[in-house]
Structures are given as C-alpha cells and as structure tokens.
C-alpha cells in the first residue's frame, strides 16, 4: 500500500523549472498573437496577470508570480 501511495505521489510532483519553462513558452506564443493589437488594460491578480485588448479579448498569464529569492 505504501509503495502505491509513493508511486501516485511521484506522479503529481511538479518540477518547478519545467513548469516555468512551459509557462514561458505559452506566454511567448500568446504574445505573438497580440502583435498589432492595442492593450487597453493590464492587471496583476493573486495567481495571474490579465491583459485586455481593444477587441474585447483577455489574455491570462500564469507562472510568473511568486517571491523573489535573490537578495
């Protein structure tokens, strides 16, 4: 039973650097679709950055918020 639990726990572990890289690639792809659009607002929420454009679309960026450990 313990082995199954450890195996399942291993499946849900998230590698922070891999997640950061995936979010960066996603953000880059979204930003490329925004070329030529006018940004009307940008806000920082608890877990995401929200950018709205003049055509009424909203774009959500995750994975960039957190504490800065560099001192």
PAZAPA-4460 file (N, C-alpha, C; in steps of 0.05 Angstrom, whole numbers, plus 32768, in hexadecimal, padded with zeros to 4 digits):
% residues 71
    n_x    n_y    n_z   ca_x   ca_y   ca_z    c_x    c_y    c_z   seq   type   mol
   8011   7FE8   8000   8000   8000   8000   8012   8019   8000     1      X     A
   8026   801A   8010   8039   8030   8012   8046   8035   7FF7     2      X     A
   804E   8020   7FE9   805B   8023   7FCF   8048   8030   7FBB     3      X     A
   802F   8028   7FBB   801B   8034   7FA8   8017   8051   7FAE     4      X     A
   8016   8058   7FC8   8013   8074   7FD0   802B   8084   7FC6     5      X     A
   8043   807A   7FCB   805B   8088   7FC2   805C   808B   7FA3     6      X     A
   8053   8077   7F95   8052   8077   7F78   803E   808D   7F6F     7      X     A
   8027   808E   7F7B   8013   80A3   7F74   801D   80BE   7F7B     8      X     A
   802A   80C1   7F91   8035   80DB   7F99   804A   80E4   7F86     9      X     A
   805A   80D2   7F7B   806E   80D9   7F67   8062   80E2   7F4E    10      X     A
   804A   80D9   7F47   803D   80E1   7F2E   8033   80FE   7F2F    11      X     A
   802D   8108   7F47   8023   8123   7F49   8038   8138   7F50    12      X     A
   8051   812F   7F55   8066   8142   7F5A   806B   8153   7F41    13      X     A
   806F   816D   7F45   8073   817F   7F2F   8090   818A   7F31    14      X     A
   809E   8189   7F1C   80B9   8194   7F1B   80B7   81B2   7F16    15      X     A
   80BE   81C3   7F29   80BB   81E0   7F26   80C8   81EC   7F0D    16      X     A
   80E0   81E3   7F06   80ED   81EE   7EEE   80DF   81E6   7ED5    17      X     A
   80D4   81CE   7ED4   80C5   81C5   7EBC   80AB   81D4   7EBA    18      X     A
   809E   81D9   7ED0   8085   81E8   7ECF   808B   8205   7EC6    19      X     A
   80A0   8211   7ED1   80A7   822C   7EC9   80AD   822E   7EAB    20      X     A
   80BC   821A   7EA1   80C2   821A   7E84   80A9   8217   7E73    21      X     A
   8097   8205   7E7C   807E   8201   7E6D   806D   821B   7E6D    22      X     A
   806B   8228   7E84   805C   8241   7E85   8069   8257   7E74    23      X     A
   8084   8258   7E73   8092   826C   7E63   808B   8267   7E45    24      X     A
   808C   824E   7E3D   8086   8247   7E21   8069   824F   7E1A    25      X     A
   8057   8249   7E2C   803A   8250   7E29   8037   826E   7E27    26      X     A
   8044   827D   7E38   8042   829A   7E38   804D   82A5   7E1D    27      X     A
   8063   829B   7E14   806F   82A4   7DFB   805C   829F   7DE4    28      X     A
   804F   8288   7DE3   803C   8282   7DCE   8024   8295   7DCF    29      X     A
   801A   829B   7DE6   8004   82AD   7DE9   800C   82C9   7DE1    30      X     A
   8023   82D2   7DEA   802C   82ED   7DE3   802F   82F1   7DC5    31      X     A
   8038   82DC   7DB7   803A   82DD   7D9A   801F   82E1   7D8C    32      X     A
   800A   82D7   7D98   7FEF   82DB   7D8C   7FE5   82F7   7D91    33      X     A
   7FF2   8305   7DA4   7FE9   8320   7DAB   7FF6   8336   7D9A    34      X     A
   8007   832F   7D88   8015   8343   7D77   8000   8353   7D68    35      X     A
   8002   836D   7D69   7FF0   837F   7D5B   7FD7   8386   7D6A    36      X     A
   7FD2   8379   7D81   7FBB   837F   7D92   7FC1   8395   7DA5    37      X     A
   7FAD   83A3   7DAF   7FB1   83B9   7DC2   7FA9   83AE   7DDE    38      X     A
   7FBB   83B0   7DF1   7FB6   83A8   7E0C   7FA7   83BF   7E1A    39      X     A
   7F90   83B8   7E26   7F80   83CC   7E34   7F84   83CB   7E52    40      X     A
   7F8C   83B4   7E5C   7F91   83B2   7E79   7FA2   839A   7E7F    41      X     A
   7FAF   839B   7E96   7FBF   8385   7EA0   7FBC   8386   7EBF    42      X     A
   7FB8   836E   7ECB   7FB6   836E   7EE8   7FC4   8354   7EF2    43      X     A
   7FCC   8356   7F0B   7FD8   8340   7F19   7FC4   8336   7F2D    44      X     A
   7FBC   831D   7F2B   7FAA   8310   7F3E   7FBB   82FE   7F50    45      X     A
   7FAE   82EF   7F62   7FBD   82DE   7F74   7FCE   82C9   7F66    46      X     A
   7FC4   82BD   7F51   7FD2   82A7   7F45   7FD8   82AB   7F27    47      X     A
   7FD1   82C3   7F1C   7FD5   82C7   7EFF   7FD7   82E4   7EF8    48      X     A
   7FE1   82E9   7EE0   7FE1   8303   7ED4   7FCC   8303   7EBF    49      X     A
   7FBB   8318   7EBE   7FA6   8319   7EAA   7FAB   8332   7E98    50      X     A
   7FAB   832D   7E7E   7FAF   8342   7E6B   7F96   8343   7E59    51      X     A
   7F89   835A   7E57   7F71   835D   7E45   7F79   836E   7E2D    52      X     A
   7F6D   8367   7E16   7F72   8376   7DFE   7F59   8384   7DF4    53      X     A
   7F5C   8397   7DE2   7F45   83A8   7DD9   7F30   8398   7DCA    54      X     A
   7F37   8380   7DC1   7F23   8370   7DB3   7F12   835F   7DC7    55      X     A
   7F16   8363   7DE1   7F06   8356   7DF5   7F12   833C   7E00    56      X     A
   7F28   8333   7DF5   7F34   831B   7DFF   7F44   831F   7E18    57      X     A
   7F46   830A   7E29   7F56   830B   7E41   7F6A   82F4   7E3F    58      X     A
   7F83   82F9   7E47   7F98   82E5   7E46   7FA2   82E2   7E62    59      X     A
   7FA6   82C8   7E6A   7FAD   82C2   7E85   7FC9   82B5   7E85    60      X     A
   7FDA   82BF   7E97   7FF5   82B5   7E99   7FF9   82AA   7EB6    61      X     A
   8002   8292   7EB8   8006   8285   7ED2   8024   827E   7ED5    62      X     A
   802C   8278   7EED   8047   826E   7EF2   805D   8282   7EF5    63      X     A
   8056   829C   7EF5   806A   82B0   7EF8   806A   82BE   7F13    64      X     A
   8055   82B7   7F22   8052   82C4   7F3C   8060   82B3   7F52    65      X     A
   806B   82C0   7F65   8078   82B1   7F7B   808B   82C4   7F88    66      X     A
   8098   82BA   7F9C   80AB   82CB   7FAA   80C7   82CA   7F9D    67      X     A
   80D4   82E0   7F9F   80EF   82E3   7F94   8102   82DA   7FAA    68      X     A
   8112   82C5   7FA4   8124   82BA   7FB7   8140   82C6   7FB5    69      X     A
   8145   82D7   7FA0   815F   82E4   7F9D   8160   82FC   7FB0    70      X     A
   8175   82FD   7FBF   8177   8314   7FD2   8190   8324   7FCE    71      X     A
***
